[in-house]
């Protein structure tokens, strides 16, 4: 895996521009994981991940997604998910949500707090021999372990994976419940000490997030134009969202006269920018009201801008 990788960092930057600019988990989610668990730095997060196996306890809710928890109870990191969830999370993203570990099988929306990236456990066309005759890799009670590579090495491995030339290191083993119970008993004091620090740190971060979230919510209620009832406005004067997305940028201001092809609003969804442009029929109209703001979530048919017809100049 790549720890603190550039793809996940880019998705967080995008999230801050298009969905939510401030949160307790921003701008560095891995620092947030460390703080929430009473750890001193990001290196200790990595040490926890590398020092235990992940026991898969569920596979499936999205394209064979493995959900699991660390076998070593001293390594069970806990964090709340992104709120709202990201509109984009990369394939192979490794993250934590609540007490569970997750590995994203494909590019998709996601709320888990990612700390790195590995090879995804989904192969739509079954080109990898390790997958056999099915597109998902993982099964319940698989145990996952990771080692660190740099960005360049990972890109080479990922290219081989996409070409069906990468061989996973898979070893058959048994999970001995009695042996595991004895292990947990042997580290019970260390586990209790870690959980006490974790609970104290989580309480601090939870209170911090509540303050930041309430402030963000209050800011969402300002800097918007007031408009009359949309039922009273001619449909030809309404600019509507074309898909489920977040508002990335507003490219016009109230009172501006628009021209054909002019980009009014840029939406963002699944790492794509969607331009809402002025049609030929709308050319020459005036921006009456901008009723969305960056980071707003919209769905198809939501009105984002209201136009008006220009007032004819009075004859002299």
LOROMAR-698973 format. One record per residue (C-alpha): residue number from 1; residue in one letter; x, y negated, z. Coordinates in Angstrom, 1 decimal, always signed. Example, Ala and Ser with C-alpha at 12.3 -4.5 7.8 and 13.67 -1.06 7.14 Angstrom:
% LOROMAR-698973
(setor 1 "A" (+12.3 +4.5 +7.8))
(setor 2 "S" (+13.7 +1.1 +7.1))
This chain:
% LOROMAR-698973
(setor 1 "X" (+0.0 +0.0 +0.0))
(setor 2 "X" (+0.9 -3.7 -0.4))
(setor 3 "X" (+0.5 -5.5 +2.9))
(setor 4 "X" (-0.8 -9.1 +2.7))
(setor 5 "X" (-1.0 -8.9 -1.1))
(setor 6 "X" (-1.5 -11.7 -3.7))
(setor 7 "X" (-4.8 -10.4 -5.1))
(setor 8 "X" (-6.5 -10.4 -1.7))
(setor 9 "X" (-5.0 -13.8 -0.9))
(setor 10 "X" (-6.3 -15.2 -4.2))
(setor 11 "X" (-9.8 -13.8 -3.4))
(setor 12 "X" (-9.7 -15.6 -0.1))
(setor 13 "X" (-8.7 -18.9 -1.7))
(setor 14 "X" (-11.6 -18.4 -4.1))
(setor 15 "X" (-14.0 -17.7 -1.2))
(setor 16 "X" (-12.9 -20.9 +0.5))
(setor 17 "X" (-13.6 -22.9 -2.7))
(setor 18 "X" (-16.9 -21.3 -3.7))
(setor 19 "X" (-18.6 -20.0 -0.6))
(setor 20 "X" (-17.3 -21.1 +2.8))
(setor 21 "X" (-14.3 -23.5 +3.4))
(setor 22 "X" (-13.8 -23.0 +7.1))
(setor 23 "X" (-14.2 -20.0 +9.4))
(setor 24 "X" (-12.3 -18.3 +12.2))
(setor 25 "X" (-11.0 -15.8 +9.7))
(setor 26 "X" (-9.7 -18.5 +7.3))
(setor 27 "X" (-7.3 -19.3 +5.8))
(setor 28 "X" (-5.4 -16.1 +6.8))
(setor 29 "X" (-7.6 -13.1 +7.6))
(setor 30 "X" (-4.7 -11.0 +8.8))
(setor 31 "X" (-3.8 -13.6 +11.4))
(setor 32 "X" (-7.4 -13.4 +12.4))
(setor 33 "X" (-7.2 -9.6 +12.8))
(setor 34 "X" (-4.1 -10.1 +15.0))
(setor 35 "X" (-5.8 -12.7 +17.2))
(setor 36 "X" (-9.0 -10.8 +17.5))
(setor 37 "X" (-7.2 -7.7 +18.8))
(setor 38 "X" (-4.7 -9.4 +21.2))
(setor 39 "X" (-1.8 -8.9 +18.9))
(setor 40 "X" (+1.1 -11.4 +18.6))
(setor 41 "X" (+1.5 -11.5 +14.8))
(setor 42 "X" (+0.7 -9.9 +11.5))
(setor 43 "X" (+3.6 -7.5 +11.7))
(setor 44 "X" (+1.9 -5.8 +14.7))
(setor 45 "X" (-1.3 -5.4 +12.5))
(setor 46 "X" (+0.8 -3.6 +10.0))
(setor 47 "X" (+2.5 -1.5 +12.7))
(setor 48 "X" (-0.9 -0.3 +14.0))
(setor 49 "X" (-2.0 +0.6 +10.5))
(setor 50 "X" (+1.1 +2.6 +9.7))
(setor 51 "X" (+1.3 +4.4 +13.0))
(setor 52 "X" (-1.9 +6.3 +12.7))
(setor 53 "X" (-4.0 +8.3 +10.2))
(setor 54 "X" (-7.5 +7.2 +9.2))
(setor 55 "X" (-10.1 +9.9 +9.6))
(setor 56 "X" (-12.8 +9.6 +6.9))
(setor 57 "X" (-16.3 +10.1 +8.5))
(setor 58 "X" (-18.4 +8.9 +5.6))
(setor 59 "X" (-18.1 +8.7 +1.8))
(setor 60 "X" (-20.5 +7.0 -0.6))
(setor 61 "X" (-22.5 +3.9 -0.1))
(setor 62 "X" (-20.7 +2.4 -3.1))
(setor 63 "X" (-18.9 +4.5 -5.7))
(setor 64 "X" (-17.3 +7.0 -3.3))
(setor 65 "X" (-16.2 +4.4 -0.7))
(setor 66 "X" (-14.4 +6.1 +2.2))
(setor 67 "X" (-15.4 +4.8 +5.7))
(setor 68 "X" (-13.2 +5.9 +8.6))
(setor 69 "X" (-11.5 +5.1 +11.9))
(setor 70 "X" (-8.0 +5.4 +13.2))
(setor 71 "X" (-7.3 +8.8 +14.8))
(setor 72 "X" (-5.0 +7.1 +17.4))
(setor 73 "X" (-7.4 +5.2 +19.8))
(setor 74 "X" (-4.6 +2.7 +20.5))
(setor 75 "X" (-4.7 +1.6 +16.9))
(setor 76 "X" (-8.5 +1.0 +16.5))
(setor 77 "X" (-8.6 -2.6 +15.4))
(setor 78 "X" (-11.9 -4.4 +15.4))
(setor 79 "X" (-13.1 -7.5 +13.6))
(setor 80 "X" (-16.4 -8.9 +12.5))
(setor 81 "X" (-17.0 -9.1 +8.7))
(setor 82 "X" (-16.9 -12.2 +6.5))
(setor 83 "X" (-20.1 -14.2 +6.8))
(setor 84 "X" (-21.3 -14.6 +4.1))
(setor 85 "X" (-19.6 -11.7 +2.3))
(setor 86 "X" (-17.2 -12.4 -0.5))
(setor 87 "X" (-18.6 -12.3 -4.0))
(setor 88 "X" (-15.4 -10.6 -5.0))
(setor 89 "X" (-13.1 -8.0 -3.4))
(setor 90 "X" (-10.5 -6.1 -5.4))
(setor 91 "X" (-10.4 -2.4 -6.2))
(setor 92 "X" (-8.2 -0.7 -3.7))
(setor 93 "X" (-8.7 -3.4 -1.1))
(setor 94 "X" (-8.0 -2.1 +2.5))
(setor 95 "X" (-10.0 -3.7 +5.2))
(setor 96 "X" (-11.7 -3.5 +8.6))
(setor 97 "X" (-15.3 -4.3 +9.4))
(setor 98 "X" (-16.5 -3.9 +13.0))
(setor 99 "X" (-14.6 -0.8 +14.1))
(setor 100 "X" (-14.4 +0.9 +10.7))
(setor 101 "X" (-11.8 +1.1 +8.0))
(setor 102 "X" (-12.7 +0.9 +4.3))
(setor 103 "X" (-11.0 +1.2 +1.0))
(setor 104 "X" (-12.8 -0.6 -1.9))
(setor 105 "X" (-13.2 +1.8 -4.9))
(setor 106 "X" (-13.9 -0.9 -7.5))
(setor 107 "X" (-13.9 -4.6 -7.9))
(setor 108 "X" (-17.1 -5.6 -6.0))
(setor 109 "X" (-18.6 -8.0 -3.4))
(setor 110 "X" (-17.4 -7.2 +0.1))
(setor 111 "X" (-17.4 -8.4 +3.7))
(setor 112 "X" (-14.6 -6.3 +5.2))
(setor 113 "X" (-11.5 -8.2 +6.4))
(setor 114 "X" (-8.8 -7.1 +4.0))
(setor 115 "X" (-5.2 -6.7 +5.0))
(setor 116 "X" (-3.7 -5.1 +1.9))
(setor 117 "X" (-4.3 -3.1 -1.3))
(setor 118 "X" (-3.8 +0.5 -2.4))
(setor 119 "X" (-4.9 +2.7 -5.2))
(setor 120 "X" (-8.7 +2.9 -5.4))
(setor 121 "X" (-10.5 +6.3 -4.8))
(setor 122 "X" (-12.6 +6.0 -7.9))
(setor 123 "X" (-11.8 +7.2 -11.4))
(setor 124 "X" (-14.9 +6.7 -13.7))
(setor 125 "X" (-13.5 +8.8 -16.5))
(setor 126 "X" (-11.7 +11.5 -14.4))
(setor 127 "X" (-8.3 +10.9 -16.1))
(setor 128 "X" (-6.4 +11.6 -12.8))
(setor 129 "X" (-5.9 +15.3 -12.1))
(setor 130 "X" (-6.0 +14.7 -8.3))
(setor 131 "X" (-9.7 +13.8 -8.7))
(setor 132 "X" (-10.6 +17.1 -10.3))
(setor 133 "X" (-13.9 +17.0 -12.3))
(setor 134 "X" (-15.5 +14.2 -10.3))
(setor 135 "X" (-14.9 +10.4 -10.2))
(setor 136 "X" (-14.4 +10.0 -6.5))
(setor 137 "X" (-11.3 +11.1 -4.6))
(setor 138 "X" (-12.2 +11.3 -0.9))
(setor 139 "X" (-14.2 +13.8 +1.2))
(setor 140 "X" (-15.5 +13.6 +4.8))
(setor 141 "X" (-12.8 +14.5 +7.3))
(setor 142 "X" (-9.9 +13.6 +5.0))
(setor 143 "X" (-7.1 +12.0 +6.8))
(setor 144 "X" (-5.4 +9.0 +5.1))
(setor 145 "X" (-1.9 +7.7 +5.8))
(setor 146 "X" (+0.0 +4.9 +4.1))
(setor 147 "X" (+3.5 +3.6 +3.4))
(setor 148 "X" (+4.4 +0.1 +2.3))
(setor 149 "X" (+5.7 -0.9 -1.2))
(setor 150 "X" (+6.3 -4.4 -2.6))
(setor 151 "X" (+4.1 -6.1 -5.2))
(setor 152 "X" (+6.3 -5.1 -8.2))
(setor 153 "X" (+6.5 -1.4 -7.2))
(setor 154 "X" (+2.7 -1.3 -6.6))
(setor 155 "X" (+2.0 -2.8 -10.0))
(setor 156 "X" (+4.0 +0.0 -11.6))
(setor 157 "X" (+2.2 +2.6 -9.6))
(setor 158 "X" (-1.2 +1.1 -10.4))
(setor 159 "X" (-0.4 +1.2 -14.1))
(setor 160 "X" (+0.5 +4.9 -13.9))
(setor 161 "X" (-2.8 +5.5 -11.9))
(setor 162 "X" (-4.8 +3.7 -14.6))
(setor 163 "X" (-3.1 +5.8 -17.3))
(setor 164 "X" (-3.9 +9.1 -15.4))
(setor 165 "X" (-0.2 +9.7 -14.7))
(setor 166 "X" (+0.0 +9.2 -11.0))
(setor 167 "X" (-0.1 +12.2 -8.7))
(setor 168 "X" (-1.5 +11.7 -5.2))
(setor 169 "X" (+0.4 +13.4 -2.3))
(setor 170 "X" (-2.4 +15.7 -0.9))
(setor 171 "X" (-1.7 +18.3 +1.8))
(setor 172 "X" (-4.2 +20.7 +3.2))
(setor 173 "X" (-4.4 +20.5 +7.0))
(setor 174 "X" (-6.7 +21.2 +10.0))
(setor 175 "X" (-8.1 +18.8 +12.6))
(setor 176 "X" (-7.8 +20.6 +15.9))
(setor 177 "X" (-10.4 +19.1 +18.2))
(setor 178 "X" (-8.9 +20.6 +21.4))
(setor 179 "X" (-5.5 +19.2 +20.5))
(setor 180 "X" (-6.9 +15.9 +19.7))
(setor 181 "X" (-8.8 +15.7 +23.0))
(setor 182 "X" (-5.6 +16.4 +24.9))
(setor 183 "X" (-3.8 +13.7 +22.9))
(setor 184 "X" (-6.5 +11.1 +23.7))
(setor 185 "X" (-6.3 +12.0 +27.4))
(setor 186 "X" (-2.5 +11.6 +27.3))
(setor 187 "X" (-2.8 +8.0 +26.0))
(setor 188 "X" (-5.9 +7.1 +28.0))
(setor 189 "X" (-4.2 +4.4 +30.1))
(setor 190 "X" (-2.5 +2.8 +27.1))
(setor 191 "X" (-5.8 +2.9 +25.3))
(setor 192 "X" (-7.7 +1.2 +28.2))
(setor 193 "X" (-5.0 -1.5 +28.4))
(setor 194 "X" (-5.2 -2.2 +24.7))
(setor 195 "X" (-9.1 -2.3 +24.7))
(setor 196 "X" (-9.0 -4.8 +27.6))
(setor 197 "X" (-6.8 -7.1 +25.7))
(setor 198 "X" (-8.9 -6.6 +22.6))
(setor 199 "X" (-12.2 -7.4 +24.3))
(setor 200 "X" (-10.7 -10.6 +25.8))
(setor 201 "X" (-9.3 -11.7 +22.5))
(setor 202 "X" (-12.5 -10.9 +20.6))
(setor 203 "X" (-14.6 -13.0 +23.1))
(setor 204 "X" (-12.4 -16.0 +22.3))
(setor 205 "X" (-12.6 -15.5 +18.6))
(setor 206 "X" (-16.4 -14.9 +18.7))
(setor 207 "X" (-16.9 -18.2 +20.5))
(setor 208 "X" (-14.6 -20.0 +18.1))
(setor 209 "X" (-16.5 -18.6 +15.1))
(setor 210 "X" (-19.8 -19.6 +16.5))
(setor 211 "X" (-18.6 -23.2 +16.8))
(setor 212 "X" (-17.2 -23.3 +13.3))
(setor 213 "X" (-20.2 -21.5 +11.8))
(setor 214 "X" (-22.6 -24.0 +13.4))
(setor 215 "X" (-20.6 -26.9 +12.1))
(setor 216 "X" (-20.5 -25.4 +8.6))
(setor 217 "X" (-24.3 -24.8 +8.7))
(setor 218 "X" (-24.9 -28.4 +9.7))
(setor 219 "X" (-22.7 -29.7 +6.9))
(setor 220 "X" (-24.7 -27.6 +4.5))
(setor 221 "X" (-27.7 -29.8 +5.3))
(setor 222 "X" (-26.1 -33.1 +4.3))
(setor 223 "X" (-24.9 -34.7 +1.1))
(setor 224 "X" (-27.8 -33.5 -1.0))
(setor 225 "X" (-30.2 -35.7 -3.0))
(setor 226 "X" (-33.8 -35.7 -1.9))
(setor 227 "X" (-36.2 -34.7 -4.7))
(setor 228 "X" (-39.9 -34.7 -5.1))
(setor 229 "X" (-41.8 -31.4 -5.1))
(setor 230 "X" (-40.3 -29.3 -7.9))
(setor 231 "X" (-43.9 -28.4 -9.0))
(setor 232 "X" (-44.4 -32.1 -10.0))
(setor 233 "X" (-41.3 -32.1 -12.3))
(setor 234 "X" (-41.5 -31.2 -16.0))
(setor 235 "X" (-39.7 -27.9 -16.6))
(setor 236 "X" (-37.6 -29.5 -19.4))
(setor 237 "X" (-36.0 -31.8 -16.8))
(setor 238 "X" (-34.9 -28.9 -14.6))
(setor 239 "X" (-31.4 -27.3 -14.8))
(setor 240 "X" (-31.6 -23.8 -13.4))
(setor 241 "X" (-29.1 -21.2 -12.2))
(setor 242 "X" (-28.7 -18.4 -14.7))
(setor 243 "X" (-27.6 -15.6 -12.3))
(setor 244 "X" (-26.9 -14.6 -8.7))
(setor 245 "X" (-23.8 -16.6 -7.8))
(setor 246 "X" (-22.2 -19.2 -5.7))
(setor 247 "X" (-21.8 -22.9 -6.7))
(setor 248 "X" (-18.2 -23.5 -7.5))
(setor 249 "X" (-18.1 -27.0 -8.8))
(setor 250 "X" (-20.5 -29.9 -9.6))
(setor 251 "X" (-19.2 -31.7 -12.7))
(setor 252 "X" (-21.7 -34.6 -12.8))
(setor 253 "X" (-23.0 -37.4 -10.5))
(setor 254 "X" (-26.3 -38.9 -10.0))
(setor 255 "X" (-27.1 -41.6 -12.6))
(setor 256 "X" (-24.8 -40.1 -15.2))
(setor 257 "X" (-26.0 -39.8 -18.8))
(setor 258 "X" (-25.3 -36.4 -20.2))
(setor 259 "X" (-24.3 -35.2 -23.7))
(setor 260 "X" (-24.8 -32.0 -25.5))
(setor 261 "X" (-22.3 -29.3 -24.4))
(setor 262 "X" (-21.4 -31.2 -21.2))
(setor 263 "X" (-20.7 -28.8 -18.3))
(setor 264 "X" (-23.0 -29.7 -15.4))
(setor 265 "X" (-22.3 -27.0 -12.9))
(setor 266 "X" (-19.8 -24.2 -12.6))
(setor 267 "X" (-21.0 -21.0 -10.9))
(setor 268 "X" (-18.8 -18.2 -9.6))
(setor 269 "X" (-19.6 -14.5 -9.4))
(setor 270 "X" (-17.4 -11.4 -9.5))
(setor 271 "X" (-14.3 -13.5 -10.3))
(setor 272 "X" (-16.0 -15.1 -13.3))
(setor 273 "X" (-16.8 -18.7 -13.9))
(setor 274 "X" (-20.2 -19.4 -15.5))
(setor 275 "X" (-20.7 -22.8 -17.0))
(setor 276 "X" (-24.1 -24.4 -17.1))
(setor 277 "X" (-24.1 -26.7 -20.1))
(setor 278 "X" (-26.4 -29.4 -21.5))
(setor 279 "X" (-28.5 -28.2 -24.4))
(setor 280 "X" (-29.2 -30.2 -27.5))
(setor 281 "X" (-32.7 -31.0 -26.2))
(setor 282 "X" (-31.3 -32.4 -23.0))
(setor 283 "X" (-28.7 -34.6 -24.5))
(setor 284 "X" (-29.2 -38.3 -23.6))
(setor 285 "X" (-31.0 -37.5 -20.3))
(setor 286 "X" (-29.9 -38.8 -17.0))
(setor 287 "X" (-28.9 -36.9 -13.8))
(setor 288 "X" (-31.7 -37.8 -11.3))
(setor 289 "X" (-30.8 -35.5 -8.5))
(setor 290 "X" (-28.1 -32.9 -7.6))
(setor 291 "X" (-29.7 -30.6 -5.2))
(setor 292 "X" (-27.0 -28.0 -4.6))
(setor 293 "X" (-23.5 -28.3 -3.2))
(setor 294 "X" (-20.3 -26.3 -3.6))
(setor 295 "X" (-20.5 -22.9 -1.7))
(setor 296 "X" (-24.3 -22.7 -2.0))
(setor 297 "X" (-25.6 -19.3 -3.0))
(setor 298 "X" (-28.1 -19.4 -5.9))
(setor 299 "X" (-30.2 -16.8 -7.8))
(setor 300 "X" (-31.7 -16.9 -11.3))
(setor 301 "X" (-34.2 -19.6 -11.7))
(setor 302 "X" (-33.1 -21.7 -8.8))
(setor 303 "X" (-33.1 -25.5 -9.7))
(setor 304 "X" (-29.6 -27.0 -9.3))
(setor 305 "X" (-30.1 -30.4 -11.0))
(setor 306 "X" (-33.1 -32.5 -11.9))
(setor 307 "X" (-32.9 -34.8 -14.9))
(setor 308 "X" (-34.9 -37.8 -15.9))
(setor 309 "X" (-35.5 -39.7 -19.1))
(setor 310 "X" (-33.6 -42.9 -19.6))
(setor 311 "X" (-35.5 -46.1 -18.9))
(setor 312 "X" (-35.9 -48.0 -22.1))
(setor 313 "X" (-34.2 -51.4 -22.1))
(setor 314 "X" (-36.6 -54.3 -22.0))
(setor 315 "X" (-36.7 -56.4 -25.1))
(setor 316 "X" (-35.3 -59.9 -24.8))
